[in-house]
Amino acid sequence: MPTYLSPGIYMEEVSSGSKPIEGVGTAVAAFVGFASTGPFNEPVLVTNWTQFVGTFGGFVDGSYLAHSVYAYFLNGGGVAYIVRISAGAGDEAGELPSSVGELPPTDGDRVPFTVKAITPGADGDRISIQIEDASEPSDDTFKLIVRSPGREEAFDNVTLSRGPNNVVTKVRAESELITIQETRGATVMPARTTVELTGGAALSATISVAPKDYIGDSADRTGFAGLEAIDDITMLVVPDLMTAFEHDIVDEEGVKGVQLAMIAHCELMANRVAVLDTPRGLNAQQVKAWRNDVTGYDSKYAAMYWPWVKVMDPVQGKSMFMPPSGSIAGIWARNDDTRGVHKAPANEVVRGALSLELQITKGEHDQLNPDGINCLRSFPGQGIRVWGARTLSSDPEWRYLNVRRLFNFVESSILGGTNWVVFEPNDPKLWDSVTRTVTMFLRRVWRDGALFGRTQAEAFFVKCDDENNPPENRDAGILTVEIGIAPVKPAEFVVFRISQFNGGAGVEE
């Protein structure tokens, strides 16, 4: 209570008791996989493809992480956390070896400089270095040309002497393909020749991981278990699990173990959903058997997508197949931004997809949809679209993905927006304040079209009174608030009933 000791006018700021709840973000993905560079087992926030390349390098032959992150941003994703796990390649740190080449000198046995590919791995073996005469020839100038599939860099009139045109300085500042390691005392001009870089190793040739590397440990902040410390994440994607499976490093039981751990992580956090891939090369009957016989998951915090999509691989300059999870995570983000989390993330175009690994029929889709396998389908004139929005739950209440994600949004928003209630006096005044705060939030959700009902009473209710807060609960320090919402369900099956109509004959008077 304020103290008034002398006559005068006092100003007091009094809370109105109305504390609005802000909706939390619903489109933050977490990717776990292999990269050519970057910190290990440390979640790094990136908001665009350029930031990913700057931290983790570009595309890596044999890995799906970079392609999945690229597809995520291409399809509408905006924020992502990246966790790089060690592939067991190269040195103890897990770095891939880089391709190198030595340019022969014009005279003597000394080598003027050694060229090294910026991106580790086998991609560097596709780089060639050509030395030509400079456009302004002199005794100490030459032209260096760097070529890789679909790309070329030229450095004209460069020299070995110090200055702005020094070849080491210029390449280091401008090249995105190579670096030059200067040899001390090198003054001999390089010969006019072409050298191919060699020595890079493909990820597929050196990969050595176990399921525990993906799963990690929450105490050590490794793997996706380390993501427990980040509350903002709403999607979990592990595309490089299929990399290890394709190279027989992880077997079927290992895949199931990792994906079960993904589901357990999402159920523990209760605010995110696992996006699961199936192996490549399965037909409809085989993917149904994989779903039911091999994996047999039953969770409202997981969704499975099939088949794989064909995209353009910028590294090799040709098409490749990749798991759909990265594209799907981007579509979820795009759907949330344009329509809202209550809209089922289906009937959306998969950007960047050239085709599908398999064109399924309606009869095959009829067998897969009831099992919770969300199929990607190609329609003439409409592109490749996501044609399913189910979780892997057998509970009809949690059948649809948008219902699960809407509840995640509502629960996280209310939890984050009602922290002020803790340790407040548990009396009718607090009950009314909580009821009013939650009601205002749910009213906004209803007006956005996320709840079913023509009136507010049909869409939701909030109950916090002496009936659900009896004396024994209050003595135990418990405040109970009962909330009920009516989520909208997707129109998954649209039925038009058509019959012949005979208007009959009328008699004209």
Backbone hydrogen bonds, N-H to C=O, Kabsch-Sander energy under -0.5 kcal/mol:
donor,donor_aa,acceptor,acceptor_aa,energy
5,L,3,T,-0.6
14,V,12,E,-0.6
19,K,17,G,-0.7
29,A,79,V,-1.6
30,A,235,M,-1.9
31,F,81,Y,-3.0
32,V,237,V,-1.8
33,G,83,V,-2.0
36,S,56,F,-0.9
37,T,56,F,-1.1
41,N,84,R,-3.2
44,V,82,I,-2.1
46,V,80,A,-2.9
52,F,48,N,-1.5
53,V,49,W,-2.5
54,G,50,T,-2.4
55,T,51,Q,-1.4
56,F,52,F,-3.5
57,G,53,V,-1.7
63,S,60,V,-2.1
68,S,64,Y,-2.4
69,V,65,L,-2.6
70,Y,66,A,-2.5
71,A,67,H,-2.3
72,Y,68,S,-2.1
73,F,69,V,-2.2
74,L,70,Y,-2.3
75,N,71,A,-2.0
76,G,73,F,-1.1
77,G,72,Y,-2.8
79,V,27,A,-0.6
80,A,46,V,-2.2
81,Y,29,A,-2.7
82,I,44,V,-2.4
83,V,31,F,-2.8
84,R,39,P,-0.5
84,R,82,I,-0.5
85,I,33,G,-2.4
85,I,83,V,-0.6
91,D,95,E,-0.7
94,G,91,D,-1.8
100,V,198,T,-3.1
101,G,115,V,-2.2
103,L,113,F,-1.3
106,T,189,M,-2.6
114,T,181,Q,-1.9
115,V,101,G,-3.2
116,K,179,T,-2.6
117,A,99,S,-2.9
118,I,177,L,-2.8
121,G,97,P,-2.8
122,A,201,A,-0.5
124,G,121,G,-1.2
125,D,122,A,-1.5
126,R,123,D,-1.6
127,I,124,G,-1.7
128,S,147,R,-2.5
129,I,195,V,-3.1
130,Q,145,I,-2.6
131,I,193,T,-2.8
132,E,143,K,-2.7
141,T,138,S,-0.8
142,F,158,V,-1.8
143,K,132,E,-2.9
144,L,155,F,-2.6
145,I,130,Q,-2.8
146,V,153,E,-3.4
147,R,128,S,-2.6
147,R,145,I,-0.5
148,S,151,R,-2.5
151,R,148,S,-2.7
153,E,146,V,-2.8
155,F,144,L,-2.9
156,D,154,A,-0.5
158,V,142,F,-2.1
159,T,165,N,-2.2
166,N,163,G,-1.7
167,V,159,T,-2.9
170,K,166,N,-2.9
171,V,167,V,-2.2
172,R,168,V,-2.0
173,A,169,T,-1.7
174,E,170,K,-1.9
175,S,171,V,-2.4
179,T,116,K,-2.5
181,Q,114,T,-3.2
181,Q,179,T,-0.5
182,E,180,I,-0.8
183,T,112,P,-1.2
184,R,182,E,-0.6
186,A,183,T,-2.1
187,T,185,G,-0.6
191,A,104,P,-3.1
193,T,191,A,-1.3
195,V,129,I,-3.0
197,L,127,I,-2.4
198,T,100,V,-2.6
201,A,97,P,-0.8
203,L,61,D,-1.1
205,A,202,A,-0.9
206,T,202,A,-0.7
206,T,203,L,-1.1
207,I,203,L,-1.6
208,S,87,A,-3.0
213,D,210,A,-2.0
214,Y,210,A,-0.8
214,Y,211,P,-0.6
215,I,211,P,-2.2
216,G,212,K,-2.9
221,R,217,D,-0.8
222,T,217,D,-2.2
224,F,214,Y,-2.1
225,A,215,I,-2.1
226,G,222,T,-1.3
226,G,223,G,-0.7
227,L,224,F,-1.3
228,E,225,A,-1.5
229,A,226,G,-1.1
230,I,227,L,-1.8
231,D,229,A,-0.6
233,I,230,I,-0.5
234,T,28,V,-3.2
235,M,28,V,-1.6
236,L,273,V,-2.0
237,V,30,A,-2.9
238,V,275,V,-0.6
240,D,32,V,-0.8
241,L,238,V,-1.3
242,M,239,P,-1.3
244,A,240,D,-1.5
245,F,241,L,-1.6
246,E,242,M,-2.4
247,H,243,T,-1.2
248,D,245,F,-1.4
249,I,244,A,-2.7
250,V,244,A,-1.2
255,V,251,D,-2.4
256,K,252,E,-2.6
257,G,253,E,-2.5
258,V,254,G,-2.3
259,Q,255,V,-2.7
260,L,256,K,-2.6
261,A,257,G,-1.8
262,M,258,V,-2.2
263,I,259,Q,-2.2
264,A,260,L,-2.7
265,H,261,A,-2.4
266,C,262,M,-2.3
267,E,263,I,-2.7
268,L,264,A,-2.3
269,M,265,H,-2.3
270,A,266,C,-2.5
272,R,266,C,-0.6
273,V,234,T,-1.9
274,A,301,Y,-2.6
275,V,236,L,-2.7
276,L,274,A,-0.7
276,L,303,A,-3.1
278,T,305,Y,-0.6
282,L,279,P,-0.6
287,V,283,N,-2.7
288,K,284,A,-1.7
289,A,285,Q,-1.9
290,W,286,Q,-2.6
291,R,287,V,-2.2
292,N,288,K,-2.1
293,D,289,A,-3.0
294,V,289,A,-1.4
295,T,290,W,-2.7
296,G,291,R,-2.3
299,S,392,L,-0.5
302,A,299,S,-0.6
303,A,274,A,-2.4
304,M,372,G,-0.8
305,Y,276,L,-1.9
306,W,374,N,-1.9
309,V,322,M,-2.1
310,K,355,S,-3.1
311,V,309,V,-0.5
311,V,320,M,-3.0
313,D,318,K,-2.8
317,G,313,D,-1.9
318,K,313,D,-0.9
320,M,311,V,-2.8
322,M,309,V,-2.4
326,G,323,P,-0.5
328,I,324,P,-2.5
329,A,325,S,-2.4
330,G,326,G,-1.7
331,I,327,S,-2.1
332,W,328,I,-2.5
333,A,329,A,-1.9
334,R,330,G,-2.5
335,N,331,I,-2.8
336,D,332,W,-2.3
337,D,333,A,-1.8
338,T,334,R,-2.4
339,R,335,N,-2.6
340,G,335,N,-2.1
343,K,340,G,-1.5
346,A,344,A,-2.6
347,N,386,V,-3.6
350,V,384,I,-2.9
351,R,349,V,-0.9
353,A,350,V,-1.2
354,L,310,K,-3.6
354,L,352,G,-0.5
355,S,310,K,-0.9
357,E,308,W,-2.5
360,I,358,L,-0.8
365,H,361,T,-2.3
366,D,362,K,-2.2
367,Q,363,G,-0.8
367,Q,364,E,-0.7
368,L,364,E,-1.2
369,N,365,H,-2.6
371,D,368,L,-1.0
372,G,369,N,-2.1
373,I,368,L,-1.7
374,N,304,M,-2.6
374,N,372,G,-0.8
375,C,373,I,-0.6
376,L,306,W,-1.4
377,R,385,R,-2.6
379,F,383,G,-2.2
382,Q,379,F,-2.3
383,G,379,F,-1.0
385,R,377,R,-3.2
385,R,383,G,-0.5
386,V,348,E,-2.0
387,W,375,C,-3.0
387,W,385,R,-0.5
391,T,399,R,-2.4
392,L,299,S,-1.0
392,L,302,A,-1.7
398,W,395,D,-1.6
399,R,396,P,-1.2
401,L,389,A,-2.4
404,R,400,Y,-1.6
405,R,401,L,-2.4
406,L,402,N,-2.1
407,F,403,V,-2.2
408,N,404,R,-2.1
409,F,405,R,-2.1
410,V,406,L,-2.7
411,E,407,F,-3.0
412,S,408,N,-2.4
413,S,409,F,-2.2
414,I,410,V,-2.4
415,L,411,E,-2.5
416,G,412,S,-2.3
417,G,413,S,-1.7
418,T,414,I,-0.7
418,T,415,L,-0.6
421,V,418,T,-1.6
422,V,419,N,-1.1
424,E,421,V,-2.2
427,D,425,P,-1.8
430,L,427,D,-0.7
431,W,427,D,-2.0
432,D,428,P,-2.4
433,S,429,K,-1.9
434,V,430,L,-2.7
435,T,431,W,-2.5
436,R,432,D,-2.5
437,T,433,S,-2.4
438,V,434,V,-2.6
439,T,435,T,-2.2
440,M,436,R,-2.1
441,F,437,T,-1.6
442,L,438,V,-2.7
443,R,439,T,-2.2
444,R,440,M,-1.5
445,V,441,F,-1.9
446,W,442,L,-2.6
447,R,443,R,-2.4
448,D,444,R,-1.5
449,G,446,W,-1.8
450,A,445,V,-1.9
452,F,486,A,-3.8
459,A,455,T,-1.2
460,F,456,Q,-2.1
461,F,484,G,-2.0
463,K,482,E,-3.0
469,N,465,D,-0.5
473,N,470,P,-0.7
474,R,470,P,-2.1
475,D,471,P,-2.7
476,A,472,E,-1.0
477,G,474,R,-1.3
478,I,473,N,-2.7
482,E,463,K,-2.7
483,I,481,V,-0.5
484,G,461,F,-2.2
486,A,459,A,-2.3
488,V,450,A,-1.5
492,E,490,P,-1.9
494,V,492,E,-0.6
495,V,493,F,-0.6
496,F,494,V,-0.5
497,R,495,V,-0.5
498,I,496,F,-0.6
503,G,501,F,-0.6
508,E,506,G,-0.6
